């Protein structure tokens, strides 16, 4: 399995399994002299860790991160940064009954078909547990962005839909995101979701979700026009997150229903004089989601991704075993009624990693951001 890395200049490689002794990542390409401590990373890990409400898996993991290499006396050295997170609350016995059966909706069959072996304990490498490593890498990426830009982009995510229940964008409040267990920017929607998900959880079922991630203040000029597009790399970053089945940038699929006049983001002169040789215009709208021709415009970088319902549910489902014999399966264990809730900080992390990578690529080819 050679595809465990993401990025070119800021390159993240994750390792470990859901029920192994530990998980982690190696980050190569982080520049030297970036201020970095375990506390800088832990603050983001704490936002993602399981067991923080009744609406997510009750697996109890402290998700304490350890820096094993690449940092000396509080700053990065320019060498690979290795991070480790110990798994403390594995219950592998929960999966003993399904070791020879394939869970519908999971990667069990495809993994077994490809490799001829699979770690049935929580999905092994294909478990959402892997995303903890991404959040750790995203924390490092944020430090790199701050180090290189000074005023780093403000990267924030929010849950905008749970199952069939959507937010009202007229009530969007970023501060509300931190006040409820759903990362929801609409307080009225959050109240409805609590009752809605209570019913889903008690029935042993699950629902999907849509997450929106915004990078406010992303510099203009990042990305390349063909295979190195920021939006294509961002789509890959989000699509690689466990359970994600769809990604869109800006207006996304809704752009298909717009006219050319409606979709065009008209430009006006900046209100202040040019601060450098290539000033940034004022855009009257942002249907493009902050990217034109694969290159950032300086507007908010906006990405949304759809997460499918958690496949592990308590309702018996029809399946087959490794001998292709028909059977029924009921998944035990501790699972999220809506795995999309904990995907919010993961989406933020992948936005940060993508931007850090493109910023370093830009500096390598062009130099400092103009």
C-alpha positions in Angstrom: 0.0 0.0 0.0 2.0 3.0 -1.3 -0.7 5.7 -1.2 -0.5 6.9 2.4 0.9 10.4 1.6 -0.7 13.7 0.6 1.0 16.9 -0.7 4.2 17.7 -2.6 6.3 20.2 -0.7 4.4 19.9 2.6 4.0 16.1 2.6 1.9 14.2 5.2 2.2 10.5 5.5 -0.2 8.8 8.0 0.3 5.4 9.6 -1.4 3.0 12.0 -4.7 1.2 12.5 -7.8 1.7 14.5 -7.0 -1.0 17.0 -3.3 -1.1 16.8 -1.1 0.3 19.6 -0.8 3.8 18.1 -1.5 5.9 15.0 0.4 8.9 13.8 1.9 10.8 10.9 5.2 12.0 9.4 5.4 15.5 8.0 8.1 16.2 5.5 8.8 19.7 4.1 8.0 21.9 7.0 10.5 24.8 7.0 12.9 25.2 9.9 12.4 27.7 12.8 8.6 27.4 13.0 7.5 27.6 16.6 5.9 24.3 17.5 5.0 22.5 20.7 2.7 19.6 21.6 0.3 22.1 23.1 0.0 23.8 19.7 -1.2 20.5 18.3 -3.2 19.3 21.2 -5.7 22.2 21.1 -6.9 21.0 17.7 -6.8 17.3 18.7 -9.2 18.0 21.6 -11.8 19.4 19.1 -11.9 16.1 17.2 -11.5 13.4 19.9 -14.4 11.0 20.4 -16.7 10.7 23.4 -17.4 14.5 23.8 -21.2 14.2 23.5 -23.9 11.5 23.2 -24.1 12.2 19.5 -20.7 10.7 18.6 -19.0 7.4 19.3 -18.4 6.8 23.0 -14.9 5.4 22.5 -12.7 7.1 25.1 -9.5 8.3 23.6 -7.5 11.1 25.1 -5.7 11.6 21.8 -2.6 12.9 23.4 -0.1 13.7 20.7 3.7 13.2 21.1 6.3 14.9 19.0 9.0 12.2 18.3 11.2 14.1 15.9 11.7 17.3 13.9 11.5 19.8 16.7 14.3 21.1 18.9 14.1 23.7 21.6 10.6 24.7 20.6 11.2 25.1 16.8 11.1 22.9 13.8 14.5 21.8 12.4 13.6 21.3 8.8 13.7 17.5 9.2 10.7 15.2 9.2 8.3 15.8 12.0 7.0 12.5 13.5 3.8 12.6 15.6 2.4 9.7 17.6 -1.1 9.2 19.2 -1.5 6.1 21.3 -4.8 4.1 21.1 -6.0 3.7 24.6 -9.6 2.3 24.4 -9.7 -0.5 21.8 -12.4 -3.1 22.2 -11.4 -5.6 19.6 -13.7 -8.3 21.0 -16.6 -6.3 19.7 -15.6 -7.4 16.2 -14.9 -11.1 16.8 -18.3 -12.1 15.4 -17.7 -10.4 12.1 -14.1 -11.4 11.3 -15.3 -13.6 8.4 -18.2 -11.4 7.2 -18.3 -8.2 5.2 -20.1 -5.3 6.7 -22.4 -3.6 4.0 -21.3 0.0 3.3 -17.8 -0.6 4.7 -14.5 -1.2 3.0 -14.3 -4.8 4.3 -14.9 -6.6 1.0 -12.9 -4.3 -1.2 -9.9 -4.3 1.2 -10.0 -8.2 1.4 -10.5 -8.5 -2.4 -7.4 -6.3 -3.1 -5.0 -7.5 -0.4 -6.3 -10.9 0.6 -6.2 -10.0 4.2 -8.0 -7.4 6.4 -7.9 -6.1 9.9 -11.5 -6.7 11.0 -11.0 -4.8 14.3 -12.8 -1.6 13.6 -11.8 -1.5 9.9 -8.0 -1.2 10.6 -6.5 1.2 8.2 -9.8 2.2 6.7 -11.2 3.3 10.0 -12.1 7.0 10.6 -9.6 6.7 13.5 -7.0 7.5 10.9 -8.3 11.1 10.7 -6.8 11.9 14.1 -3.4 11.9 12.4 -4.7 14.4 9.8 -5.9 16.8 12.5 -2.4 16.6 14.0 -0.8 17.4 10.6 -3.3 20.2 10.1 -2.2 21.8 13.4 1.4 21.8 12.1 0.2 23.2 8.8 -1.5 26.1 10.6 1.8 26.9 12.4 3.6 26.9 9.0 1.0 29.2 7.5 1.4 31.7 10.4 5.2 31.5 10.2 5.3 32.2 6.5 2.4 34.7 6.2 2.2 36.4 9.5 -1.6 36.9 9.1 -2.5 33.3 8.4 -5.9 32.4 6.8 -8.7 31.9 9.4 -9.8 28.3 8.7 -13.2 27.3 10.1 -15.7 24.6 9.4 -19.3 24.1 10.1 -22.0 21.4 9.8 -24.7 22.8 7.5 -26.8 19.7 7.0 -27.6 16.5 9.1 -29.7 13.9 7.2 -32.5 15.9 5.7 -32.2 18.8 8.2 -30.5 21.9 6.8 -29.5 25.2 8.4 -30.9 28.6 7.5 -28.0 30.6 6.1 -29.7 33.9 7.2 -29.0 32.8 10.8 -25.3 31.9 10.2 -23.2 32.8 13.2 -19.6 31.6 13.4 -19.6 32.1 17.2 -22.5 29.7 17.5 -20.4 26.9 16.0 -18.4 26.7 19.3 -21.6 26.7 21.5 -23.2 23.4 20.4 -22.0 19.8 19.9 -22.8 19.8 16.2 -20.5 22.7 15.0 -23.7 24.2 13.7 -23.7 28.0 12.8 -27.5 28.2 13.2 -28.8 28.0 16.8 -32.3 27.0 15.8 -31.1 24.2 13.5 -28.8 22.9 16.3 -31.8 22.7 18.7 -33.8 20.7 16.0 -30.8 18.4 15.4 -30.5 17.5 19.0 -34.0 16.0 19.0 -33.5 14.5 15.5 -30.3 12.8 16.3 -31.6 11.5 19.6 -34.1 9.5 17.7 -31.5 8.3 15.2 -29.2 7.2 18.0 -31.8 5.4 20.1 -33.0 3.5 17.0 -29.5 2.3 16.4 -29.4 3.9 12.9 -27.3 6.7 11.4 -27.5 9.6 9.0 -25.2 11.5 6.8 -24.1 15.2 6.8 -22.7 18.1 4.8 -19.7 20.1 6.1 -18.6 23.5 4.8 -15.0 24.7 5.3 -13.9 28.3 4.7 -10.4 29.8 4.6 -10.8 33.5 5.1 -7.8 35.5 4.1 -6.2 32.9 1.8 -3.7 34.8 -0.3 -4.3 35.3 -4.0 -2.0 33.5 -6.5 -1.7 30.0 -5.0 -2.1 27.1 -7.3 -1.4 26.2 -11.0 -3.8 26.2 -14.0 -3.8 22.5 -15.0 -2.8 19.6 -12.7 -1.8 21.6 -9.7 -5.1 23.4 -9.2 -5.9 24.4 -5.7 -9.5 23.3 -6.1 -8.6 19.9 -7.5 -6.1 19.3 -4.7 -8.6 20.5 -2.2 -11.2 18.2 -3.7 -8.8 15.3 -3.4 -8.0 16.3 0.2 -11.6 16.2 1.2 -12.5 13.2 -0.9 -9.8 11.2 0.8 -11.5 11.6 4.2 -13.3 8.5 5.4 -17.0 8.3 4.4 -16.9 11.4 2.1 -18.9 10.8 -1.1 -19.0 14.2 -2.7 -17.1 17.5 -2.8 -17.9 20.9 -4.3 -16.1 24.3 -4.4 -18.0 27.6 -4.2 -21.4 27.3 -5.8 -20.5 23.8 -6.8 -23.4 21.8 -8.3 -25.7 24.8 -7.9 -23.7 26.6 -10.5 -25.3 24.4 -13.1 -28.6 26.1 -12.5 -27.1 29.7 -12.9 -26.8 31.8 -16.0 -23.5 33.1 -17.1 -24.5 36.6 -15.8 -25.5 35.2 -12.4 -22.4 33.0 -12.0 -19.8 35.5 -13.1 -18.1 37.1 -10.1 -17.9 40.7 -11.2 -14.8 42.8 -10.2 -14.3 46.4 -9.2 -11.3 48.5 -8.3 -10.0 48.2 -4.8 -11.0 51.1 -2.5 -7.4 51.7 -1.5 -4.4 52.2 -3.7 -2.2 49.3 -4.8 -0.1 47.9 -2.0 2.2 46.1 -4.5 2.7 45.6 -8.2 -0.3 43.2 -8.7 -3.2 44.4 -6.6 -6.3 42.3 -5.9 -9.7 43.6 -7.1 -12.9 43.7 -5.1 -15.2 40.9 -6.1 -19.0 41.5 -6.0 -19.8 37.8 -5.4 -17.9 34.5 -4.8 -19.6 31.7 -6.8 -16.1 30.5 -7.7 -15.4 29.8 -4.1 -12.1 31.7 -4.1 -10.5 29.9 -7.1 -10.4 30.8 -10.8 -8.5 28.6 -13.2 -7.1 26.6 -10.4 -5.5 29.7 -8.7 -6.7 31.5 -5.6 -8.4 34.9 -6.0 -7.8 36.2 -2.5 -11.5 35.7 -1.7 -12.7 33.3 0.9 -11.8 29.7 -0.2 -15.1 27.8 0.2 -15.4 24.0 0.1 -18.2 21.6 1.0 -18.2 17.9 1.3 -20.9 15.3 1.9 -20.4 12.4 4.4 -22.4 9.2 4.1 -24.3 7.7 7.0 -22.2 5.6 9.4 -22.2 2.1 8.0 -22.0 0.4 11.4 -25.6 0.2 12.6 -27.6 -2.0 14.9 -30.1 -3.1 12.3 -29.3 -6.6 10.9 -28.2 -6.4 7.3 -27.8 -9.1 4.6 -24.3 -9.9 3.6 -21.9 -12.7 2.6 -18.8 -14.1 4.2 -15.3 -14.9 2.8 -16.7 -18.1 1.3 -19.4 -16.1 -0.5 -22.1 -17.8 1.7 -25.1 -15.6 2.4 -25.5 -14.4 5.9 -26.9 -11.7 8.2 -24.7 -9.2 10.1 -25.3 -7.0 13.1 -22.4 -4.6 14.0 -21.7 -4.2 17.7 -19.3 -1.6 19.2 -19.4 2.2 19.7 -20.3 4.1 16.6 -21.3 7.6 15.6 -25.0 8.1 14.7 -23.6 10.9 12.4 -19.9 10.6 11.7 -20.1 13.9 9.9 -20.1 15.8 13.2 -16.5 14.8 14.0 -15.5 15.4 10.3 -15.6 19.2 10.8 -12.1 19.6 12.4 -10.8 17.0 9.9 -12.0 19.1 7.0 -10.4 22.2 8.6 -7.1 20.2 8.9 -7.1 19.1 5.2 -7.8 22.7 4.2 -4.7 23.8 6.2 -2.5 21.1 4.8 -3.5 21.9 1.2 -2.8 25.6 1.7 0.5 25.0 3.4 1.5 22.7 0.6 0.5 25.2 -2.1 2.2 28.1 -0.3 5.5 26.2 -0.2 5.1 25.2 -3.8 4.5 28.8 -4.8 7.6 30.0 -2.9 9.7 27.3 -4.6 8.6 28.5 -8.1 7.7 32.2 -7.8 9.1 33.3 -4.4 7.2 35.2 -1.7 3.5 36.0 -2.2 3.3 39.4 -3.9 
